[in-house]
Amino acid sequence: LEDNQVVKFATGLINSSPNYDGDKFWTEVDGVKRATPLFLVLACIELSDIVFAVDSIPAVFAVTQDPLIVLSSNMAAIVGLRSFYTVINKAMKDIIYLEKSVAIVLGFVGVKMIVEYVGVEISTAASLGVIASILAGGVALSLLRPKSA
């Protein structure tokens, strides 16, 4: 655990103890309050939420240039990412073409950003229509596929 870069970064910011103290985030060592490794785990999880939210900024800009929408969608991603994990995990197992659909959407977003850079304008409505159609197609194909025994 001590070799992890995120843990090294977090321990540089927060006094921490190498020992767990039950299910507590904080413990007292020699009269000094210190974070437990459990708190460092929480910090790593939260940092990953932020990284995923920042990573999605180009995808949001492919849909809109409105800074309010970009900010609010990324804040929603930070707040709600973990809560949707179980739903997404089950969906990825049950809707077998969802992963391929998301890959196609990401490809579309990349192509859209490139063509807009060279001057071709694709409307927000058209972009959302293509994205919704791709995702709906993946879900529909998954639901129509016969269940294997």
N, C-alpha and C positions, 0 to 999 in steps of 0.2 A: 504494500500500500504506500510506503514511503517513497517509492521510486516514481509514482504517478505524477505527471507534470501538474495536473490540476490540484492534486493534494499538496504538492510543494508550494504552488501559488497561494492556496488557501491558508496553509500554515504560516506563510509569510505575512499574511494579513491578520490572522487571528491566532492568539495563543491557544495551543491545543495540547491535549494529552494523548499519548499513544495507546491508552487503555480505555476500554468501554466501561461505562458505569450503568449497567442494566439497560433500560430503554431511554436514558436521559441524553439530551443534547449537550448539556453542560454539567461539569463536575468541579469540585473544589480540590485542588492539589496544593498542599502546603499553604493554605489560606488564600490561594489565588484561584479565581474562577477561570476555567479553561474549557474549550470545546472538546467534546469526545469525538472519536472517529465516526460515530453515527451522524453528528452534525456535518462532518466533512462529506459524507455520502450524500446528505441532503443538498449541500452546496454543489456537488457535482451534478446532481439531477437538475437543479435549477439552472445551472450554467448550460447544460445541454438544451433545456427549453429555450434559453436566450439564443444559443447558437442556431437552433432550428428556425426560430423566428427571424433572425437576421438573414439567414440563408434564403428565406422565402421572399425577401424584399424585391429581388429582380422579377419574380413571378407576379407579384402584385403590380409592379410597374408595367408589366406587359398588358395588364388589364386596364389600368387607370394611371393618370398622372396626378390625381388629387392627393395631396399630402395627408389630409385627414383620413381618407380611406386607407392609405398605406399604414399610417400610424395605428389606427384603430384595429385593422385586421391583424397586425403583428402583436398588438397588446392582447387581443383575443387568443392568438396562437400561444402566447406565453402563459396566459391564465388557464386555458382549456386543453392544452395538448395532452397532459397526462390523464385527464378525466375521460378523454375519448380513446385512450389506448386500448381498453378492453373491447370497445365496439369495433375499432379498426382491426384489432387482432382477429376477432371472430369473423369480420367481413372478409378479411384477406384469406381466411380458410374456406369460407362458404362461397364467396363470389370469386371464383378462380381466375376470371379474366380482368379483375379489378387492377391488379398489378400491371398488367400489360396496357390497360387503358390509361393508367396514370403515367406510364412511360411515354405513351403516344402524346398525352397532354403536355408533358414536359418538353418533348420534341417540338410540338407545335408552338409552345411559348418561346422556345429558343429561336425557331425560324421566324416567328413574328417579330422578335426583337431585332434580328438581323435585317429583315426587309424594311422595317421602320427606320433603321439606322441609315439605309441607303435611299430613303425618301418615299417608300410605298406605305400609305396609310391604311390600316385595318381598323375598322370601328370597334368600339368596346362591345356593342351589341353582337357584332359578328364573332368576335373572340369568345364571348361568353356562350354564344350559340354553338360554336364548334366544340368548346370544352364540355358543355353540358351534353352534347350529342355523343361525344366520345365516351364519356363516363356512363351515360345511360345505355349506350350500345354494349359496353363491357358488362354492365349489370344484367342487361337483358339476355345476352348470350350465355352468361353464367346460369341464369334461372331457367333458360330453355334447354340447357344441356342435361341429358338424362343422368340421374343419380347412379353412380357405380355401386355395386353390391358389396 
